[in-house]
Amino acid sequence: MMQSAPTTGRRRILVAALVVILMIVGSAVVTVVTRNGGLRAVPVYAEGTILALPGGSASSISVVGDNLEVVVGTSPTVTSASIVLGSQGFRQDFRAKTGTYGLYFDSVPGVQAGVKRLTVVVPENGTLTLTLVGEARLVLDQARLKELRLAGASSALELDATESGSIIDLVQIENVTGGFSATRLGNLDMVDLVIGNIVGRYDLDFSGSLGRHCDVSLHTAVGNGTLRIPGKPGAQLSIGSVLGKVLSSGFVAEGSKSFLNASAASGADRRLVVHIDNAIGQIQLVEVQQ
């Protein structure tokens, strides 16, 4: 059966937009943390080194390396951010753009390869802009921030919010390529979560101790994904345009592209509202108990 002209046209526009997005993402991740000039000869920092950052309550950090684990927390007693290096082999990266403190990992002879760990401590109610280049795991532990901005991730990203106690007004994630998984996002007790583009498989778990109304906006998702929605509080998911399937067993349809969990369908306030502008691929909705 032949498709109608309007449908075919819309699909062509969506595919063309996808190509443009992929080009922009590929170039942005490279340029966001680098500028002209090569690396300077700088010493390797020892494990346990503490790096004090200027900038008061607003900090910008970029980290380049594979198999990274970055833990972010806050303290009410500090006035500026610091980085505690949990692995040997980091060097200062002078390619970082002006205003951003850059680090990159350089292998050290005689030191066994493994997870490269560092901890970032920022002032309570401050803002943090973080750029990760390479496969990374980002752990939020008692992070109380006005804003957490992930400026770009050039490879697979895992966001772990298993620990409760965080309060973040705005979490903004620009682009993630290579796949994205997030655990217990509700524990961040966000007001807004804004995600630009995800390219690759994604698994977003919104369970946790969400105490405030939270609006989640995802501009474009390219790849098969799973959205894990808690049974409580009331939650609504809507999709603007989807080229693929939405598997919504256990959810109540409210129109052709809007779905409610059982709590919202029974009349509870919708405290978690998720909207996806554009999706290419299969989306599976899963209700999780907590």
C-alpha positions as CSV (number, residue, x, y, z in Angstrom):
1,M,0.0,0.0,0.0
2,M,1.4,3.3,-1.0
3,Q,1.8,6.1,1.6
4,S,0.1,9.4,1.0
5,A,2.2,12.3,-0.1
6,P,1.9,14.3,3.1
7,T,3.1,11.3,5.2
8,T,6.0,10.6,2.9
9,G,7.0,14.3,3.0
10,R,6.9,14.4,6.7
11,R,9.2,11.4,7.0
12,R,11.7,12.9,4.5
13,I,11.8,16.1,6.5
14,L,12.3,14.1,9.7
15,V,15.2,12.1,8.2
16,A,16.8,15.3,6.8
17,A,16.6,16.9,10.3
18,L,18.2,13.8,11.8
19,V,21.2,14.1,9.4
20,V,21.7,17.7,10.4
21,I,21.4,16.8,14.1
22,L,24.1,14.1,13.7
23,M,26.4,16.5,12.0
24,I,26.0,19.2,14.6
25,V,26.4,16.7,17.5
26,G,29.6,15.3,16.0
27,S,31.2,18.7,15.6
28,A,29.9,20.3,18.8
29,V,31.4,17.6,21.1
30,V,34.8,18.1,19.6
31,T,34.8,21.9,19.6
32,V,33.1,22.4,23.0
33,V,36.2,21.4,24.9
34,T,39.1,22.1,22.5
35,R,40.6,25.1,20.8
36,N,43.6,25.6,18.5
37,G,47.0,24.4,19.7
38,G,48.5,21.2,21.0
39,L,48.9,19.9,24.4
40,R,51.6,21.4,26.6
41,A,54.0,19.3,28.5
42,V,52.4,19.1,31.9
43,P,53.1,16.8,34.8
44,V,50.9,13.9,35.8
45,Y,48.9,14.5,38.9
46,A,49.2,11.9,41.7
47,E,46.2,10.0,43.1
48,G,44.7,12.0,45.9
49,T,45.6,15.4,44.5
50,I,43.1,18.1,45.3
51,L,42.7,20.8,42.7
52,A,41.0,24.1,43.8
53,L,39.0,25.9,41.1
54,P,38.3,29.6,40.9
55,G,34.9,30.9,40.0
56,G,32.9,31.0,43.2
57,S,29.5,29.2,43.0
58,A,29.6,28.7,39.2
59,S,32.1,26.1,37.9
60,S,32.8,24.7,34.4
61,I,34.8,21.5,34.1
62,S,35.7,19.2,31.1
63,V,37.2,15.7,31.4
64,V,38.6,13.7,28.5
65,G,39.3,10.0,28.9
66,D,37.8,6.5,28.6
67,N,36.1,4.6,31.4
68,L,35.6,7.6,33.6
69,E,33.7,7.7,36.9
70,V,32.8,11.2,38.1
71,V,31.1,11.7,41.4
72,V,29.4,15.1,42.0
73,G,28.5,16.3,45.5
74,T,28.0,19.7,47.3
75,S,29.1,21.2,50.5
76,P,27.5,24.2,52.4
77,T,30.9,25.1,53.8
78,V,32.9,25.6,50.6
79,T,32.8,28.8,48.5
80,S,34.4,27.4,45.3
81,A,34.7,24.1,43.6
82,S,37.4,21.5,44.0
83,I,38.4,18.2,42.3
84,V,39.7,15.3,44.2
85,L,41.6,12.9,41.9
86,G,40.9,9.2,42.7
87,S,43.3,7.9,40.1
88,Q,46.8,8.6,38.9
89,G,47.3,9.8,35.4
90,F,45.3,13.0,35.0
91,R,46.9,16.0,33.5
92,Q,45.6,19.6,33.1
93,D,44.1,20.0,29.6
94,F,44.9,23.4,28.1
95,R,42.7,22.8,25.2
96,A,39.7,23.5,27.3
97,K,37.8,26.6,26.3
98,T,38.3,29.8,28.3
99,G,36.5,29.6,31.6
100,T,36.5,25.8,31.8
101,Y,39.0,23.8,33.9
102,G,40.2,20.9,31.7
103,L,41.6,17.5,32.6
104,Y,42.6,14.6,30.4
105,F,43.7,11.2,31.3
106,D,47.1,10.0,30.1
107,S,48.1,6.4,30.7
108,V,51.0,6.0,33.2
109,P,53.6,3.2,32.6
110,G,53.5,0.5,35.2
111,V,50.0,1.5,36.4
112,Q,47.2,-1.0,35.6
113,A,44.4,0.3,33.4
114,G,41.0,0.5,34.9
115,V,38.3,3.0,35.9
116,K,39.5,6.6,36.1
117,R,37.9,8.2,39.1
118,L,37.5,11.8,40.3
119,T,35.2,13.6,42.7
120,V,33.9,17.1,42.1
121,V,32.7,19.1,45.2
122,V,30.9,22.4,44.5
123,P,29.2,25.0,46.7
124,E,25.7,24.2,47.8
125,N,23.0,25.9,45.6
126,G,25.7,26.6,43.0
127,T,25.8,25.7,39.3
128,L,28.1,23.2,37.5
129,T,28.7,22.8,33.8
130,L,30.3,19.5,33.0
131,T,31.6,18.2,29.7
132,L,32.6,14.5,29.4
133,V,34.5,13.2,26.3
134,G,34.7,9.4,26.4
135,E,32.6,6.7,28.0
136,A,31.6,7.8,31.5
137,R,29.6,7.1,34.6
138,L,28.3,10.2,36.4
139,V,27.2,9.7,40.0
140,L,25.1,12.3,41.9
141,D,25.6,12.0,45.6
142,Q,23.9,14.5,48.0
143,A,24.1,17.1,45.2
144,R,22.1,20.3,46.0
145,L,22.4,22.6,43.0
146,K,20.5,25.3,41.3
147,E,21.7,23.9,37.9
148,L,23.6,21.0,36.6
149,R,24.5,21.3,32.9
150,L,26.0,18.4,31.0
151,A,27.4,20.3,28.0
152,G,28.0,17.2,25.9
153,A,29.0,13.5,26.1
154,S,30.7,12.0,23.0
155,S,30.2,8.4,24.0
156,A,28.0,6.2,26.2
157,L,26.9,7.9,29.4
158,E,25.5,6.4,32.6
159,L,23.9,8.7,35.1
160,D,23.5,7.1,38.6
161,A,21.3,8.9,41.1
162,T,20.8,5.8,43.3
163,E,21.7,7.8,46.5
164,S,18.9,10.0,47.8
165,G,19.3,13.5,49.2
166,S,20.0,15.5,46.1
167,I,17.9,18.5,45.2
168,I,18.6,20.1,41.7
169,D,16.3,22.8,40.3
170,L,17.4,22.3,36.7
171,V,19.3,19.4,35.0
172,Q,20.2,20.2,31.4
173,I,21.8,17.6,29.1
174,E,22.7,18.9,25.7
175,N,23.7,15.8,23.6
176,V,24.6,12.2,24.3
177,T,25.9,9.9,21.5
178,G,26.6,6.2,21.9
179,G,23.8,5.5,24.4
180,F,22.4,6.8,27.6
181,S,21.2,5.1,30.8
182,A,19.9,6.9,33.9
183,T,19.0,5.3,37.3
184,R,16.6,6.7,39.9
185,L,16.3,10.1,38.4
186,G,13.5,10.9,40.9
187,N,16.1,11.1,43.6
188,L,17.4,14.3,42.1
189,D,14.1,15.9,43.0
190,M,14.3,18.1,40.0
191,V,11.9,20.9,38.8
192,D,13.1,20.6,35.2
193,L,15.0,18.1,33.2
194,V,15.9,19.2,29.6
195,I,17.6,16.8,27.2
196,G,18.6,17.9,23.8
197,N,19.4,14.8,21.7
198,I,20.1,11.2,22.4
199,V,21.6,9.0,19.7
200,G,21.8,5.3,20.5
201,R,19.9,3.1,22.9
202,Y,18.6,4.7,26.0
203,D,17.1,3.6,29.3
204,L,15.7,6.4,31.6
205,D,14.5,5.4,35.0
206,F,12.4,8.1,36.7
207,S,11.8,6.3,40.0
208,G,13.0,7.6,43.3
209,S,12.0,10.2,45.9
210,L,10.5,12.9,43.7
211,G,9.0,15.5,46.0
212,R,8.2,18.3,43.6
213,H,6.4,18.7,40.3
214,C,8.9,17.8,37.5
215,D,8.7,18.7,33.8
216,V,10.9,16.5,31.5
217,S,11.6,17.6,28.0
218,L,13.5,15.5,25.4
219,H,13.9,17.1,22.0
220,T,15.0,14.2,19.9
221,A,15.7,10.5,20.6
222,V,17.2,8.3,17.8
223,G,17.3,4.7,18.8
224,N,15.3,2.2,20.8
225,G,14.6,3.2,24.3
226,T,12.9,2.3,27.6
227,L,11.2,4.8,29.9
228,R,10.7,3.5,33.5
229,I,7.9,5.4,35.1
230,P,7.1,5.0,38.8
231,G,3.6,3.9,39.8
232,K,3.4,6.9,42.1
233,P,3.1,9.9,41.8
234,G,0.9,10.6,38.9
235,A,2.8,10.7,35.6
236,Q,2.0,11.6,32.0
237,L,4.1,10.9,28.9
238,S,3.4,12.6,25.5
239,I,5.2,12.3,22.2
240,G,5.0,14.9,19.4
241,S,6.2,12.9,16.5
242,V,7.3,9.3,16.5
243,L,8.6,7.1,13.6
244,G,8.4,3.7,15.2
245,K,6.3,1.9,17.9
246,V,5.3,2.8,21.4
247,L,4.8,-0.2,23.6
248,S,2.6,1.0,26.5
249,S,1.2,-2.1,28.2
250,G,-0.2,-1.1,31.6
251,F,-0.6,2.6,30.7
252,V,-3.8,4.3,29.9
253,A,-3.9,6.1,26.5
254,E,-5.1,9.7,26.6
255,G,-5.3,10.4,22.9
256,S,-3.0,8.7,20.3
257,K,0.3,9.9,21.7
258,S,-0.3,10.6,25.3
259,F,-0.2,8.0,28.1
260,L,-0.9,8.0,31.9
261,N,0.3,5.7,34.6
262,A,-2.3,4.1,36.8
263,S,-2.1,6.8,39.5
264,A,-2.7,9.7,37.1
265,A,-5.5,7.7,35.3
266,S,-7.3,7.4,38.6
267,G,-7.2,11.1,39.2
268,A,-4.0,11.8,41.1
269,D,-2.1,15.0,40.3
270,R,0.4,14.7,37.5
271,R,3.6,15.5,39.2
272,L,5.9,13.9,36.6
273,V,5.2,15.2,33.0
274,V,7.5,13.8,30.3
275,H,7.3,15.2,26.7
276,I,9.3,13.9,23.7
277,D,9.3,16.2,20.7
278,N,10.6,13.7,18.2
279,A,11.5,10.0,18.4
280,I,12.8,7.6,15.8
281,G,12.8,4.0,17.0
282,Q,10.8,1.9,19.5
283,I,9.8,3.3,22.9
284,Q,8.8,0.9,25.7
285,L,7.0,2.2,28.7
286,V,7.5,0.3,31.9
287,E,5.8,1.0,35.2
288,V,8.1,0.3,38.2
289,Q,7.0,0.0,41.8
290,Q,8.9,1.7,44.7
